[in-house]
Amino acid sequence: MKAKMTLHREFSIGETDKRIYGSFIEHLGRAVYTGIYEPGHPEADEKGFRKDVIKLVKDLDVPLVRYPGGNFVSGYNWEDGIGPVDKRPMRLDLAWGTKESNKVGINEFAQWAKKANTDVMMAVNLGTRDAEAARNIVEYCNFPKGSYWSDLRRSHGVQDPHNYKLWCLGNEMDGPWQICHRTADEYGRVAAEAAKVMKWTDPSIELVACGSSNARMPTFGSWEAEMLDHVYDLVDYVSLHIYFGNHESDTPNFLGRSLEMDNFIKTVAGICDLVKARKHSKKIVNLSFDEWNVWYHSNNADKQVEKWIEAPPILEDIYNMEDALVAGCMLITLLKNADRVKVACLAQLVNVIAPIMTVPGGNSWRQSIYYPFMDASLFGRGTVLRCPVTADKYDSKEYTDIPYIETVAVHNEGNNEIAIFAVNRNLKENLELEAGISGFGDCKVIEHRSLFNNDLKAANSAKEEKVKPVIQNGAKIEGLVGSKKLSVLLPPASWNVIRLKADVKA
């Protein structure tokens, strides 16, 4: 099977915002406790944070982590997580049916983020709380000194402000599972008032308004249009969330789900532009895809978990090879929409539907989805190229015209490298990719790395890594300078990164 693509330096979609490689830590399951934080662990530092986990996070080069939720945030009193740890209350978290000790709060998480070389995307509670609580947390986090909340922070030992610049106005407020969920009109009014006082407190912050919880919500589309009528002039991004599963064990259909993600992005961007036109505005509201992943493996096990215990093992999906392929297709989809998607968060980061897993008291390890995310984060920064592709397609139960190859390229002008990311969706055949390259001078292959396994259900564990990258040989570039042709063979059902060195003379 063959596919052809064109790489031209001038065929640009847009620049990647590094924040599309963000992730997410919620006070949910073992994400925090025995995930990033486990005092007494052999790898724990002086603050109780696991150094082995921090290393794995740093290896991903995650620029941003959304915190503290998620569904959790809609019942969260942020004040519970500040001040002396021994005086913090144990609360019932109604979102997940667990207990929350509040041993880790705003300031502790800020310490962890600094150690992990990442920034924090804060979420405010617009479920059980209001604009006043939202304003206060911005003052606590961002105001230097000389006010009640900033001086309270300083009394807690944090002299300098955290200066968090990106804030979510609630979470999934359209969902009936959400604590105090609202109609679009109700949410729009509350979000608008919160946005006003938050930006009055710190005009430098950016705000994310809640879009639909997923593209299959009955109010999808009308929700975005109605709530944006209230907040368009006050916010900078609209959120999108999506999770995919393979409940029916239909792998060809599963691998086509990223087409749904692409349509979701384009539809929400279109609605934003519709509201812009209605308001005769020059402002562009972009997108924050702040929850995305595969999530379904743990659904049945989670029903058996006892309620009202602290940090139970819930949402602990163990990802296999085909999940890594879907995650790779989703990453490529985000890159293809880099002109509008400026923030994205793989949900989540540790233990909870995560690329990183830990054993309490034991080791940490990488899931299959860790590798596509790492590849994209490390090599997918720069100018995303619009790459016309000719390839065979197939139909599945839910989708039509699914290309056997999902691919995109990113040109990093800083180091004159081109990274081609490609998923071969064909489960049985190699795919020969031929790419015509123009405008990049004399190109050379740096490496071709693949992730594949003949068993699509193969998964990693704390004891064994069955799914990991391998270096491929055979990728070659031929032709005259200025008109090169890359030939590379993609294994069946594989994630691939082909890195090229370009000799560009500006």
N, C-alpha and C positions, 0 to 999 in steps of 0.2 A: 504494500500500500504506500502511496506517495502523497505528499502535500507540498505546495509551493507558497512561499511568502516573499514579500518585498520589504527590505529595510532601506529607508532613505533618511538621511539626516534631517531633511526639511519636513518630513511627515510627522508632525508633532501633535500629540493630544494635549499635553501640558506638563508642568513640573509636578513631581511628587511632593506632597507635604509629608515630612518624616513621621507625622503623627498618625498616618494610616497604618503604621506598624505598632500601634498601641495595644494594650491588653486591659485586664479587668481583675480586680480583687474585691470580692463582696464578703461581708460577714455572713458566710453561708458554708455549711459543712466544715471541711477541714482546710479551707482556703487560707484562713488566718492562723488558727490554732492547730498546731502540728503540721502546718504548711509552711508559711514564712516565719512563724513564731513558735518556738518550742524551747523554753528555758530548761536547762538540764540536759539537753541533747549534746552528744559529743562534739557536734559541729556548731553549737550555739555560741554567739559572741557575747560580749558583756551586757548587751541589751536583750538577749534572748532570741535574736534572729539567727536563723540557720544560714551559715556561710556557704554550705553546699548549694542551697537553693539560690542564694544571691548570685553565685557564680554562673549557674545555669541561666538565670535571668539576664545577667550581663552579657553572656554569650549570644543571646538573642538580640541585644542592642535595642531593647524596648524603650522608646522615647517618652511614653506616657502610660499611666495606669489609672483607670477609672475606679473611684472609691466613694462611699462604702457600699454602694448598691446601685441598681438592682432592686428587686422587690423589697429587700430589707430596708431600704432608705425611706420607704413610705410610712414606716412606723418608728423611725429612729429619732431619738432625742440626742442631738450631737453633744449636748452638754453632759450627758452621762459618761462620755469618753474623755473628759479633761479633768485636770486636778489630780490629787493624790490617788494612786491606783487602789490602795487598800480601802478607800472610801467610796469607790464607784459601785453603783447598784448592779445586781444581777437582774436582768430583765427577761421576760418572755417575748421571743420574737414570733409574732403571729404569722409572718410571711412564710416561714419555713418550719414552724412548730418546734423550735429549739430554744435553748437558753443562751443568752448572751451575757458574758461576764464583764464586758467593756474594759478588759485589761489592755487591749490595744484600741486606741482612739486616734484623734487627729494628729497629735504631736508624735506619738509613737510611729504611726504610719509615715509621717514626714521623715522621721529618722531612717526608717527602712528604705524609703524611696531614694534618699540621698546615697545610702550605701549601695543601692542597685543601679545607680546612675540613671534614674528616670524621674520624670515629672509626674504630678498628680492632677487628674481631672476630677474635680469634686462634684458630687451630686447633693442637692438639697431636698429636704422632705417637703413635698407639696401635697402629701396625703393627709396626715394628721396634723401637720403644722401649716404655717402661713408665711406671708411676706416678712413679718417681723423677725421670725426665726431665721429666715434666709438672709436678711440684712445683717443680723447679728453674727452669723458664722463668717460672712465675708469680712466684717470688721475684725473679728477675732483672728482670722487667718492672714489678712492683708494690710490692715492699718498699722503704721509703724509704732506709734505710742501716743499717750496723752488722751485716750478715750477709755470708757469703762471696759469694753471687751478687749481692746489691745493691751491695756495694762493688766487685765486678768491673765492674758496669755503670757505676758512678761513675768508675772508672779508665779507662773507654772514653769519657769525656767527657760522660756523661749523668747529671747530678747529681740531677735530679728523676725520680721514677718515672713510667712511662708510664700507669699506672693503667687498664689495659684491663679492662673490666668484663664482657665477654661472651666466652666460650671454648667452642670445639667440641671434644668428646671424640672425636677421630679423624674419619675421613671414609669413608663408604660401606663400612663394615666387613663388610657382608653380601655384597659383590660379589667373585666369584672373580678379577676383574681387579685387585683391590686387593692391594698388598703385604701379606703376612701377614693375609689376610682370615680371619674367625673365624665360628664358629656364634654364634647369639644368646646361648646360655649362656656361651660363652667370652668374647664381647665384654662381656656384662653384668657378669661378674666383674671383668674388667680395668678397665672404665669406672667401676665402683663404687669400686674402690680408688684410681684416679686422682682421681676426684671428691672423695673424702674428703680426701686430702692437699692437693689444690689449694685446697679451701675452708678447710682448717685453716691454710694459709699466708695466704690472704686471704679472710675470710668474706664480703666484700662482692661477690664475683664471682657471675655467673650462668653456668650450664652448659647446653650443648646436647648431648643424646645422639643418636647415629646411628639414625635410622629406616631404613626400606627405601630402597635406592638409587632405586627407582622403583616405581610401583604394579603393574607387570607382573612383578616378581620372584616366583619360585615360592614363596618364604617370606614374601611380604608378608602382614601381619596376624599371623601366628604369631611373626615376628621381633619386632615391636613389643611384643606381649604378654609374650614371654619375657624380653626384655632389660629391659623396664620393671619386671618383678618384682624385678630386682636394683637398679635405679637410681632408682626412682620418688621416693623420699624425698630424693634427693641432687641431682636435676637440675631445671631449670626449663622446658626445651623439648625437644621431639623434632623432629629434622630431617626434611624432605621434599625430594626432588629430582625434577624432571621436565623433559624436553625433548621438543619436538614437531617433526616434519618432514612434508614433503609429497612423499615419494618417488614416489608414484604419480600426481602432478600432478592430484589430486582436490581442487580448491579448496573446494567445499562441505563435504567431509568434514574437511579441514584446519581450516576455520574453526569446526568444531564441537568441536574437541579440548579446548577449555577446560571443557567439561562433565565430561570425565574428570578434569581438575584439581580441579574442585569436589567431585566424588565422593571423590577421594583425600583431600582435606582433611577432609571430614566423617567418613570412615572412620577416619582416624588419631585425630581428636579423640574419636570414640566409643570407640576402644580405650584411649586414655588414661583416659577416664572409667570404663571397665570395671575397669581396674587400680585406679583410685582407690576404687571401690566394694569391690573384693576386700580392699583394705587398710584399709577403714573410715577413709579419710583425708579431711581437709578441704582438702587442698592441691590446686590445679588446675595441671596441667602443660599449658602452651600449646605452640604450634607455631612452628617456625622453617623457613620455606620458603627455605632458603639456597642453592638452585640452581634457577633456572627460566629458560627461554628457548626460542627456536627454534634447532635445530642439525641440519643435515643437508647443507648445500650443499658443505661442504669435505671430506666423507667420502672421496670418491674421490681428490682431490688429496693428501690426507694420506698415502695409501698409497704415494705416489711420493717422499715426502720422505726424504732420506738420514739415516741414524741417526748419532748421536753427534756432532752439531755443536751449537754454542751458539746459542740463540735462533732456531731455524728458523721459517719462516712456516707454522705449522700451526693448524688450527681457525679459519681466517680466512674465515668465512662472509660473503658479501656479501648483505645483506638487501634484499628487494624490498618492494613495496607490500603484498602479501598477508601477508608476515611481520609487517609493522607492525600489520595488523589482528589477527593472532593474539596478538601481544604485548599489544595493547590489551585484548583479551578476557581475557587472563591477569591483567592489572592489575586489571580490574574484578572478576574472581573473587577476587583477594586482598582487595580492599576489601569485597566481600560477606561475607567471613569474618573481618572485623576483630575480632570478639569472641574468636577463638581464634588467628589468625595475628598474631603480634606482631613477628616479624622476617622479612624476606625479602631475598634477594640476587639481582638480575639477574646471571646468569653469562654472560660476565664484563664487564669495564668497558672495556678497551682492547685492540684487535687480535684477541683470542681470543674468538670468538662474542660480539662486542661492539658497543655503540652508537657507539663512537669508534674511528676507524682513523687510523693514521699512516703516512707514507712516510718510511723512514730517510733522514735528511738533508733531508727535504722537509716538506710541509704535513701538517696533520691535518684530518679531516673527519667529518661526522655521517652515520651510517647512517639508514635509514628508521625503525628502531625507537627511535632517539634521541628522536623527538618525542612519541610517546605516553608514554614514561617521564618525560620532562621535564614534560609537562602534568600527569600524575598527581602527581609529586613536588611541583610548585609549588602546585597548586590542590586536591589531594586530602588535605588535612590538616584534621581536625576530627571531627565526628560523622557517621558513615556512616548514611544513612537507608535504611530498608527500604521499597523502592518497588514496590508491586504493579504488574505490567505485564500488559496484555492485548495479544497480538500473534500474528500467524500464525506457524506453525512448519513445519519441513521435516524429512525424514529423509535420512540419508546412508548410506554403506556400513557404517559402524561405530556410528552414533549415531541415536537417534530423538528426536523432539520438540525439535529445535534451534530456539530462537526466532530470528526474523529480526533482532531487535534484542537486543543485550546491553548493559545499562545499569545505572548506579548513580548515586547523588547523595551529595555530601558537603557538610555545612553547617559553615562556619568561623565560629564565634560571635565570634571576635576581630575580624574585619573585616566581619561580617554579609554574607558572600558564600555563595552556593550554587553548587557546580560539578556539572554533570551530564555524566558521561562516557558516550558511547554509540557502539557499533559497529553499522553497518548491514551485516548479512551478505548482504543481497540483492545479487547481482552485477550486476543489470540495472536495477532500479527504485529511484527515490527512495522514501524512507520518511517519511511525515508523522507526526511525533510530537506528541501532544497530552498535556500534563501538567497535571493539576489541582493547584494549590498552596494549601495551607492552613497557617495558623499563622505565617506569615512577614510579615504586614503587606503593605505596598505594595511589590511587587517590580518591578525594572526590569532589562532585558537589558543586560549590560556588553559582551559579545561572543559571537559564535559562530565558532569556529575549526574547520576541517576539514582532514584529511589524506586525500587521495585522488588516484588517477591512473587514467585509462582503461585503461592497460596495467598489469595486476596484477604483471607481472614487471619493471616499471621499478624501477631501483635507482640509488642515488647512487654517486659515485666521487670520487676525489681531484680530478678536473677538472670535474665537473658534478653539480649537485644537482637531480635530477629529481623527488624526492619530498620535499615540504616543505609546511608548513601554509599555508592561505589563509584570509582572513577572509570569512565569508559574511554576506550581508544577508538580511533577511526574517524573522528570529526576532522574535516579538512576544508581548506579554502583554496580555490583556484581562480585563475583569470587575471586580467590586467589591472593595474592600480586604478582605482576609481570605478571599476566595474567587476566586483568580486562575486564569487558564488560559494556559499557554504553548503556542504553536504554533511548530514549527520543522521545516524540511525537511532531511532527512539524505540526502546524495548516495549513489548506489550504491557499495557496497564502500568505506565510509569510516569513519575514526575522527573523533569529534566531541567538542568541549568547548564546552558552553554555560554561560557564567558569568552569574549573576544577583546583583543587589544587593538585599538584603532590608532592609526597614524594620521591624526587630523591636523592639517596646517590651517590655522585660522587666518 
